[in-house]
Amino acid sequence: MPAGAEPPPSEGQGAAAPVEAGLFTLPNAITFARLCAVPGAVWLVLQHRFDLAFWLFLAAGISDGIDGWLARVRNSRSKLGAILDPVADKALLVSIYVTLAAVGVLPDWLAILVVFRDLVIVGGVLVLYVLGQPPSIQPIMLSKANTVLQIALAAFALLVAGWSLSVGPLLEAMIAATAASTVASGAAYVWLAARRPR
């Protein structure tokens, strides 16, 4: 080996190997703060402070983008963050739907539909693990579209209720679109699970 030359990387070790960050990283702290915002958002909705709940929901959405961006640019991805981030997002979204339904801003059947879809998906994953067939969890495009619609509807409902806006049939149209995409994405996951090779 020539003098000054670096030794070649050992087997299984590449130059661009991802770095596993520790538990206490800035992205994880932001994600944890978003998770802690869930009870605050629930309380604000139950107190009919929809305006403040809207700003808190908006801040949580912005923080979701910030922690992902920080994890990439600082190369501080972690296993904890990979688990905590979707948990925080789902906890906030489901809690907002349930509480908005409880105070009559959104229909109760929609909140039940949103919760049931997630229970079916999580239950299916657990069943596959028990059967020794752990799934490769890859969000499909239909599921991503459903998530966007759910977030947009929750934010819009808070905005309308917080400032008593008159939006005509727009809210009802968004409810129908969100319900349809929720059913379709849930059915797609069930269909994909059923087609898994045994």
Short mmCIF file of the C-alpha atoms (twelve columns), coordinates in Angstrom:
data_MODEL
# 
_entry.id   MODEL 
# 
loop_
_atom_site.group_PDB 
_atom_site.id 
_atom_site.type_symbol 
_atom_site.label_atom_id 
_atom_site.label_alt_id 
_atom_site.label_comp_id 
_atom_site.label_asym_id 
_atom_site.label_seq_id 
_atom_site.Cartn_x 
_atom_site.Cartn_y 
_atom_site.Cartn_z 
_atom_site.pdbx_PDB_model_num 
ATOM 1   C CA . MET A 1   0.000   0.000   0.000  1 
ATOM 2   C CA . PRO A 2   1.484   3.390   -0.982 1 
ATOM 3   C CA . ALA A 3   2.451   5.725   1.827  1 
ATOM 4   C CA . GLY A 4   -0.357  8.057   2.819  1 
ATOM 5   C CA . ALA A 5   -3.024  5.952   1.115  1 
ATOM 6   C CA . GLU A 6   -6.064  5.075   3.183  1 
ATOM 7   C CA . PRO A 7   -6.877  1.417   3.667  1 
ATOM 8   C CA . PRO A 8   -9.785  0.090   1.620  1 
ATOM 9   C CA . PRO A 9   -13.106 -0.156  3.443  1 
ATOM 10  C CA . SER A 10  -13.699 -3.501  5.076  1 
ATOM 11  C CA . GLU A 11  -16.394 -5.816  3.776  1 
ATOM 12  C CA . GLY A 12  -19.882 -4.478  4.513  1 
ATOM 13  C CA . GLN A 13  -18.526 -0.985  5.221  1 
ATOM 14  C CA . GLY A 14  -18.990 1.595   2.478  1 
ATOM 15  C CA . ALA A 15  -17.880 5.188   2.371  1 
ATOM 16  C CA . ALA A 16  -21.500 6.393   2.345  1 
ATOM 17  C CA . ALA A 17  -22.758 4.148   5.103  1 
ATOM 18  C CA . PRO A 18  -25.592 5.781   7.037  1 
ATOM 19  C CA . VAL A 19  -24.780 7.090   10.484 1 
ATOM 20  C CA . GLU A 20  -27.002 5.929   13.323 1 
ATOM 21  C CA . ALA A 21  -27.561 8.917   15.601 1 
ATOM 22  C CA . GLY A 22  -28.090 8.676   19.334 1 
ATOM 23  C CA . LEU A 23  -31.393 8.988   21.134 1 
ATOM 24  C CA . PHE A 24  -31.038 12.630  22.146 1 
ATOM 25  C CA . THR A 25  -30.969 14.482  18.839 1 
ATOM 26  C CA . LEU A 26  -32.611 17.749  17.842 1 
ATOM 27  C CA . PRO A 27  -34.994 16.055  15.349 1 
ATOM 28  C CA . ASN A 28  -36.073 13.579  18.045 1 
ATOM 29  C CA . ALA A 29  -36.633 16.435  20.502 1 
ATOM 30  C CA . ILE A 30  -38.857 18.232  17.989 1 
ATOM 31  C CA . THR A 31  -40.786 15.030  17.305 1 
ATOM 32  C CA . PHE A 32  -41.259 14.436  21.031 1 
ATOM 33  C CA . ALA A 33  -42.522 18.009  21.440 1 
ATOM 34  C CA . ARG A 34  -45.071 17.332  18.690 1 
ATOM 35  C CA . LEU A 35  -46.214 14.233  20.562 1 
ATOM 36  C CA . CYS A 36  -46.576 16.314  23.737 1 
ATOM 37  C CA . ALA A 37  -48.773 18.759  21.792 1 
ATOM 38  C CA . VAL A 38  -51.477 16.087  21.434 1 
ATOM 39  C CA . PRO A 39  -53.129 16.600  24.864 1 
ATOM 40  C CA . GLY A 40  -52.941 20.363  24.379 1 
ATOM 41  C CA . ALA A 41  -54.705 20.153  21.034 1 
ATOM 42  C CA . VAL A 42  -57.368 17.842  22.472 1 
ATOM 43  C CA . TRP A 43  -57.998 20.193  25.398 1 
ATOM 44  C CA . LEU A 44  -58.265 23.252  23.147 1 
ATOM 45  C CA . VAL A 45  -60.815 21.544  20.888 1 
ATOM 46  C CA . LEU A 46  -62.880 20.348  23.863 1 
ATOM 47  C CA . GLN A 47  -62.823 23.938  25.180 1 
ATOM 48  C CA . HIS A 48  -64.010 25.148  21.747 1 
ATOM 49  C CA . ARG A 49  -60.819 27.172  21.272 1 
ATOM 50  C CA . PHE A 50  -60.620 26.119  17.659 1 
ATOM 51  C CA . ASP A 51  -58.541 29.155  16.696 1 
ATOM 52  C CA . LEU A 52  -55.728 28.218  19.091 1 
ATOM 53  C CA . ALA A 53  -56.077 24.550  18.163 1 
ATOM 54  C CA . PHE A 54  -55.636 25.535  14.500 1 
ATOM 55  C CA . TRP A 55  -52.360 27.352  15.227 1 
ATOM 56  C CA . LEU A 56  -51.106 24.448  17.339 1 
ATOM 57  C CA . PHE A 57  -52.026 21.975  14.593 1 
ATOM 58  C CA . LEU A 58  -50.287 24.172  12.015 1 
ATOM 59  C CA . ALA A 59  -47.159 24.434  14.189 1 
ATOM 60  C CA . ALA A 60  -47.129 20.653  14.582 1 
ATOM 61  C CA . GLY A 61  -47.289 20.237  10.806 1 
ATOM 62  C CA . ILE A 62  -44.413 22.671  10.293 1 
ATOM 63  C CA . SER A 63  -42.359 20.895  12.961 1 
ATOM 64  C CA . ASP A 64  -42.914 17.615  11.120 1 
ATOM 65  C CA . GLY A 65  -41.178 19.052  8.070  1 
ATOM 66  C CA . ILE A 66  -38.421 20.654  10.141 1 
ATOM 67  C CA . ASP A 67  -37.418 17.510  12.039 1 
ATOM 68  C CA . GLY A 68  -37.277 15.478  8.825  1 
ATOM 69  C CA . TRP A 69  -35.152 18.144  7.147  1 
ATOM 70  C CA . LEU A 70  -32.797 18.341  10.130 1 
ATOM 71  C CA . ALA A 71  -32.420 14.565  10.238 1 
ATOM 72  C CA . ARG A 72  -31.304 14.627  6.589  1 
ATOM 73  C CA . VAL A 73  -28.978 17.629  6.583  1 
ATOM 74  C CA . ARG A 74  -27.380 16.771  9.950  1 
ATOM 75  C CA . ASN A 75  -27.200 13.076  9.086  1 
ATOM 76  C CA . SER A 76  -28.872 12.342  12.422 1 
ATOM 77  C CA . ARG A 77  -31.402 9.706   11.496 1 
ATOM 78  C CA . SER A 78  -32.121 7.268   14.292 1 
ATOM 79  C CA . LYS A 79  -34.223 4.178   14.879 1 
ATOM 80  C CA . LEU A 80  -36.078 6.009   17.636 1 
ATOM 81  C CA . GLY A 81  -36.917 8.858   15.277 1 
ATOM 82  C CA . ALA A 82  -38.120 6.446   12.599 1 
ATOM 83  C CA . ILE A 83  -40.611 5.008   15.118 1 
ATOM 84  C CA . LEU A 84  -41.494 8.162   17.053 1 
ATOM 85  C CA . ASP A 85  -42.213 10.376  14.031 1 
ATOM 86  C CA . PRO A 86  -45.146 8.400   12.556 1 
ATOM 87  C CA . VAL A 87  -46.472 7.689   16.064 1 
ATOM 88  C CA . ALA A 88  -46.561 11.427  16.860 1 
ATOM 89  C CA . ASP A 89  -48.190 12.241  13.522 1 
ATOM 90  C CA . LYS A 90  -50.843 9.550   13.844 1 
ATOM 91  C CA . ALA A 91  -51.563 10.337  17.508 1 
ATOM 92  C CA . LEU A 92  -52.168 14.004  16.713 1 
ATOM 93  C CA . LEU A 93  -54.291 13.330  13.629 1 
ATOM 94  C CA . VAL A 94  -56.486 10.652  15.213 1 
ATOM 95  C CA . SER A 95  -56.932 12.714  18.395 1 
ATOM 96  C CA . ILE A 96  -58.003 15.766  16.404 1 
ATOM 97  C CA . TYR A 97  -60.558 13.742  14.422 1 
ATOM 98  C CA . VAL A 98  -62.028 12.125  17.518 1 
ATOM 99  C CA . THR A 99  -62.306 15.403  19.432 1 
ATOM 100 C CA . LEU A 100 -63.674 17.353  16.445 1 
ATOM 101 C CA . ALA A 101 -66.327 14.662  16.105 1 
ATOM 102 C CA . ALA A 102 -67.049 14.822  19.848 1 
ATOM 103 C CA . VAL A 103 -67.830 18.554  19.643 1 
ATOM 104 C CA . GLY A 104 -69.805 18.243  16.407 1 
ATOM 105 C CA . VAL A 105 -67.409 19.948  13.987 1 
ATOM 106 C CA . LEU A 106 -66.819 16.753  11.973 1 
ATOM 107 C CA . PRO A 107 -69.248 13.832  11.620 1 
ATOM 108 C CA . ASP A 108 -68.745 11.040  14.128 1 
ATOM 109 C CA . TRP A 109 -68.901 8.383   11.419 1 
ATOM 110 C CA . LEU A 110 -65.831 9.914   9.760  1 
ATOM 111 C CA . ALA A 111 -63.816 9.773   12.987 1 
ATOM 112 C CA . ILE A 112 -64.870 6.128   13.445 1 
ATOM 113 C CA . LEU A 113 -63.816 5.399   9.864  1 
ATOM 114 C CA . VAL A 114 -60.391 7.019   10.323 1 
ATOM 115 C CA . VAL A 115 -59.732 5.145   13.581 1 
ATOM 116 C CA . PHE A 116 -61.026 1.834   12.192 1 
ATOM 117 C CA . ARG A 117 -58.767 2.042   9.130  1 
ATOM 118 C CA . ASP A 118 -55.708 2.512   11.306 1 
ATOM 119 C CA . LEU A 119 -56.761 -0.322  13.618 1 
ATOM 120 C CA . VAL A 120 -57.177 -2.653  10.640 1 
ATOM 121 C CA . ILE A 121 -53.716 -1.781  9.298  1 
ATOM 122 C CA . VAL A 122 -51.967 -2.069  12.682 1 
ATOM 123 C CA . GLY A 123 -53.870 -5.260  13.490 1 
ATOM 124 C CA . GLY A 124 -52.918 -6.752  10.132 1 
ATOM 125 C CA . VAL A 125 -49.248 -5.968  10.717 1 
ATOM 126 C CA . LEU A 126 -49.381 -7.608  14.165 1 
ATOM 127 C CA . VAL A 127 -51.085 -10.708 12.760 1 
ATOM 128 C CA . LEU A 128 -48.421 -11.071 10.066 1 
ATOM 129 C CA . TYR A 129 -45.700 -10.783 12.719 1 
ATOM 130 C CA . VAL A 130 -47.383 -13.486 14.795 1 
ATOM 131 C CA . LEU A 131 -47.567 -15.706 11.716 1 
ATOM 132 C CA . GLY A 132 -43.844 -15.211 11.147 1 
ATOM 133 C CA . GLN A 133 -44.335 -13.096 8.028  1 
ATOM 134 C CA . PRO A 134 -43.189 -9.596  9.047  1 
ATOM 135 C CA . PRO A 135 -44.346 -7.183  6.342  1 
ATOM 136 C CA . SER A 136 -42.174 -4.703  4.518  1 
ATOM 137 C CA . ILE A 137 -44.027 -1.521  5.426  1 
ATOM 138 C CA . GLN A 138 -44.028 0.724   2.371  1 
ATOM 139 C CA . PRO A 139 -46.635 3.511   2.194  1 
ATOM 140 C CA . ILE A 140 -48.536 3.313   -1.077 1 
ATOM 141 C CA . MET A 141 -49.457 6.400   -3.085 1 
ATOM 142 C CA . LEU A 142 -53.133 6.042   -2.204 1 
ATOM 143 C CA . SER A 143 -52.249 6.057   1.491  1 
ATOM 144 C CA . LYS A 144 -50.081 9.168   1.068  1 
ATOM 145 C CA . ALA A 145 -52.948 10.931  -0.720 1 
ATOM 146 C CA . ASN A 146 -55.295 9.904   2.097  1 
ATOM 147 C CA . THR A 147 -52.914 11.326  4.702  1 
ATOM 148 C CA . VAL A 148 -52.738 14.640  2.831  1 
ATOM 149 C CA . LEU A 149 -56.539 14.794  2.635  1 
ATOM 150 C CA . GLN A 150 -56.931 13.946  6.324  1 
ATOM 151 C CA . ILE A 151 -54.475 16.664  7.347  1 
ATOM 152 C CA . ALA A 152 -56.049 19.223  5.002  1 
ATOM 153 C CA . LEU A 153 -59.559 18.461  6.281  1 
ATOM 154 C CA . ALA A 154 -58.545 18.657  9.947  1 
ATOM 155 C CA . ALA A 155 -56.795 22.001  9.417  1 
ATOM 156 C CA . PHE A 156 -59.674 23.365  7.328  1 
ATOM 157 C CA . ALA A 157 -62.290 22.261  9.864  1 
ATOM 158 C CA . LEU A 158 -60.352 23.975  12.663 1 
ATOM 159 C CA . LEU A 159 -60.006 27.108  10.527 1 
ATOM 160 C CA . VAL A 160 -63.716 27.221  9.698  1 
ATOM 161 C CA . ALA A 161 -64.794 26.574  13.296 1 
ATOM 162 C CA . GLY A 162 -62.216 28.926  14.787 1 
ATOM 163 C CA . TRP A 163 -63.248 31.944  12.747 1 
ATOM 164 C CA . SER A 164 -66.883 30.964  11.986 1 
ATOM 165 C CA . LEU A 165 -66.270 31.055  8.248  1 
ATOM 166 C CA . SER A 166 -68.983 30.416  5.682  1 
ATOM 167 C CA . VAL A 167 -67.566 28.024  3.105  1 
ATOM 168 C CA . GLY A 168 -70.716 26.606  1.529  1 
ATOM 169 C CA . PRO A 169 -70.477 22.975  0.430  1 
ATOM 170 C CA . LEU A 170 -66.666 22.946  0.422  1 
ATOM 171 C CA . LEU A 171 -66.363 21.332  3.869  1 
ATOM 172 C CA . GLU A 172 -68.856 18.619  2.947  1 
ATOM 173 C CA . ALA A 173 -66.962 17.926  -0.286 1 
ATOM 174 C CA . MET A 174 -63.682 17.567  1.617  1 
ATOM 175 C CA . ILE A 175 -65.367 15.225  4.118  1 
ATOM 176 C CA . ALA A 176 -66.642 13.041  1.264  1 
ATOM 177 C CA . ALA A 177 -63.229 12.970  -0.445 1 
ATOM 178 C CA . THR A 178 -61.451 12.118  2.803  1 
ATOM 179 C CA . ALA A 179 -63.925 9.349   3.603  1 
ATOM 180 C CA . ALA A 180 -63.592 7.839   0.124  1 
ATOM 181 C CA . SER A 181 -59.786 7.893   0.232  1 
ATOM 182 C CA . THR A 182 -59.787 6.423   3.754  1 
ATOM 183 C CA . VAL A 183 -61.904 3.461   2.641  1 
ATOM 184 C CA . ALA A 184 -59.924 3.012   -0.580 1 
ATOM 185 C CA . SER A 185 -56.506 3.110   1.101  1 
ATOM 186 C CA . GLY A 186 -57.597 0.715   3.847  1 
ATOM 187 C CA . ALA A 187 -58.983 -1.703  1.271  1 
ATOM 188 C CA . ALA A 188 -55.758 -1.421  -0.752 1 
ATOM 189 C CA . TYR A 189 -53.654 -2.447  2.246  1 
ATOM 190 C CA . VAL A 190 -55.934 -5.419  2.941  1 
ATOM 191 C CA . TRP A 191 -55.729 -6.472  -0.708 1 
ATOM 192 C CA . LEU A 192 -51.932 -6.200  -0.755 1 
ATOM 193 C CA . ALA A 193 -51.707 -8.225  2.466  1 
ATOM 194 C CA . ALA A 194 -53.957 -10.923 1.000  1 
ATOM 195 C CA . ARG A 195 -51.706 -11.192 -2.079 1 
ATOM 196 C CA . ARG A 196 -48.547 -11.691 -0.050 1 
ATOM 197 C CA . PRO A 197 -46.791 -14.973 -0.972 1 
ATOM 198 C CA . ARG A 198 -47.111 -17.556 1.791  1 
# 
